[in-house]
């Protein structure tokens, strides 16, 4: 697989990661499609293993989201789309700054930062962040974390060549 095609697969995965925090966009499906494209083109054992692992992780995430977590309702949570997008980007950055585990504090810090700017104080921003995480943040965080695991596995396998 050429460099340009790998770059395009990476952009598809990034689009999927951003789709997780964008209502109406099937982020996990887009991430999985990127892995499928890569595996169908690369045709190595490692590529098929990443595809199988990605399928398992994303199916498990869907089951957990449907069975255990509350549904996402952006309007009822009292958060703007911009705040959610900033939180998603902070979660993605946190995943790479503190490998794997940084997604959670990055996501929560992104929500807190936007709410602190909007509300002006620590107490109000902390309470608002807690409410948002209870209402819909946990389900989005689980979905984002699963997609980041898939993207991280893909990056590791591609980097090792």
C-alpha positions as CSV (number, residue, x, y, z in Angstrom):
1,X,0.0,0.0,0.0
2,X,1.4,3.4,-1.0
3,X,2.0,6.4,1.2
4,X,-0.9,8.4,-0.3
5,X,-3.3,5.6,0.2
6,X,-2.2,5.2,3.8
7,X,-2.7,8.9,4.3
8,X,-6.2,8.7,2.9
9,X,-7.0,5.7,5.2
10,X,-5.7,7.8,8.1
11,X,-7.9,10.7,7.0
12,X,-11.0,8.5,6.8
13,X,-10.2,7.3,10.4
14,X,-9.8,10.9,11.6
15,X,-13.1,11.7,10.0
16,X,-14.7,8.8,11.8
17,X,-13.1,10.0,15.1
18,X,-14.6,13.4,14.6
19,X,-17.9,11.8,13.6
20,X,-18.2,10.2,17.0
21,X,-18.7,13.7,18.6
22,X,-20.8,15.0,15.7
23,X,-24.5,14.0,16.0
24,X,-25.8,12.1,13.0
25,X,-22.4,10.9,11.8
26,X,-21.7,7.1,12.2
27,X,-18.2,7.5,13.5
28,X,-17.5,3.9,14.5
29,X,-18.7,2.7,11.1
30,X,-16.4,5.1,9.3
31,X,-13.4,4.0,11.4
32,X,-14.2,0.4,10.7
33,X,-14.6,1.1,7.0
34,X,-11.1,2.7,7.0
35,X,-9.6,-0.4,8.6
36,X,-11.5,-2.6,6.1
37,X,-10.2,-0.6,3.2
38,X,-6.6,-0.9,4.5
39,X,-6.9,-4.7,5.2
40,X,-8.4,-5.4,1.8
41,X,-5.6,-3.6,0.1
42,X,-2.7,-4.7,2.4
43,X,-3.7,-8.4,2.7
44,X,-1.3,-9.4,5.4
45,X,-1.9,-11.4,8.6
46,X,-1.4,-8.3,10.7
47,X,-4.0,-6.3,8.7
48,X,-6.5,-9.1,9.0
49,X,-5.8,-9.3,12.8
50,X,-6.4,-5.6,13.1
51,X,-9.6,-5.9,11.1
52,X,-10.9,-8.8,13.3
53,X,-9.9,-6.9,16.5
54,X,-11.5,-3.7,15.3
55,X,-14.7,-5.6,14.5
56,X,-14.8,-7.2,17.9
57,X,-14.0,-3.9,19.8
58,X,-16.6,-1.9,17.9
59,X,-19.3,-4.6,18.2
60,X,-18.6,-4.8,22.0
61,X,-18.8,-1.0,22.2
62,X,-22.2,-1.0,20.4
63,X,-23.5,-3.7,22.8
64,X,-22.3,-1.7,25.8
65,X,-23.8,1.5,24.5
66,X,-27.2,0.0,23.7
67,X,-27.5,-2.1,26.8
68,X,-25.8,-0.2,29.7
69,X,-25.6,3.5,28.8
70,X,-28.3,6.2,28.5
71,X,-29.1,7.4,25.0
72,X,-27.5,10.5,23.7
73,X,-29.6,13.6,23.8
74,X,-27.6,16.7,23.0
75,X,-30.4,19.2,23.5
76,X,-31.4,18.0,26.9
77,X,-27.9,17.9,28.3
78,X,-27.4,21.7,28.1
79,X,-24.2,21.6,26.0
80,X,-23.5,23.1,22.6
81,X,-22.2,21.2,19.6
82,X,-19.1,23.3,19.7
83,X,-18.3,22.3,23.2
84,X,-18.8,18.6,22.3
85,X,-16.5,19.0,19.3
86,X,-13.8,20.6,21.4
87,X,-14.2,17.8,24.0
88,X,-13.8,15.2,21.2
89,X,-10.7,16.9,19.8
90,X,-9.2,17.1,23.4
91,X,-10.0,13.4,23.9
92,X,-8.2,12.5,20.6
93,X,-5.2,14.7,21.6
94,X,-5.1,13.2,25.1
95,X,-5.1,9.7,23.6
96,X,-1.8,10.4,21.9
97,X,-0.3,12.7,24.6
98,X,-0.8,10.1,27.3
99,X,-1.1,6.9,25.3
100,X,-4.5,5.2,25.5
101,X,-5.5,6.4,28.9
102,X,-5.3,10.1,28.1
103,X,-8.5,10.0,26.1
104,X,-10.7,10.1,29.2
105,X,-9.1,13.1,31.0
106,X,-8.7,14.9,27.6
107,X,-12.4,14.6,26.9
108,X,-13.5,15.7,30.3
109,X,-11.0,18.5,30.4
110,X,-12.3,19.7,27.0
111,X,-15.9,19.9,28.3
112,X,-14.7,21.6,31.5
113,X,-12.7,24.2,29.6
114,X,-15.5,25.2,27.3
115,X,-18.0,25.3,30.2
116,X,-15.6,27.3,32.3
117,X,-15.2,29.9,29.5
118,X,-19.0,30.0,29.0
119,X,-20.0,30.1,32.7
120,X,-17.1,32.0,34.1
121,X,-16.4,30.1,37.3
122,X,-15.0,26.9,38.5
123,X,-18.0,25.8,40.6
124,X,-20.5,26.3,37.8
125,X,-18.3,24.7,35.2
126,X,-17.6,21.7,37.4
127,X,-21.3,21.2,38.0
128,X,-22.1,21.6,34.3
129,X,-19.4,19.1,33.3
130,X,-20.7,16.6,35.8
131,X,-24.3,17.0,34.4
132,X,-23.1,16.6,30.8
133,X,-21.1,13.5,31.6
134,X,-24.1,12.0,33.3
135,X,-26.4,12.8,30.5
136,X,-24.4,11.9,27.4
137,X,-20.7,12.2,28.0
138,X,-20.2,8.6,29.1
139,X,-21.8,7.0,26.1
140,X,-19.8,9.3,23.7
141,X,-16.6,8.7,25.7
142,X,-17.0,4.9,25.4
143,X,-17.6,5.2,21.7
144,X,-14.6,7.5,21.2
145,X,-12.3,5.3,23.3
146,X,-13.3,2.2,21.2
147,X,-12.6,4.1,18.0
148,X,-9.3,5.4,19.4
149,X,-8.2,1.9,20.3
150,X,-8.9,0.8,16.7
151,X,-7.1,3.8,15.2
152,X,-4.2,3.3,17.6
153,X,-3.8,-0.4,16.7
154,X,-3.8,0.6,13.0
155,X,-1.1,3.2,13.6
156,X,1.0,0.7,15.5
157,X,0.8,-2.0,12.8
158,X,1.4,0.6,10.0
159,X,4.4,2.1,11.8
160,X,6.0,-1.4,12.3
161,X,5.5,-2.0,8.6
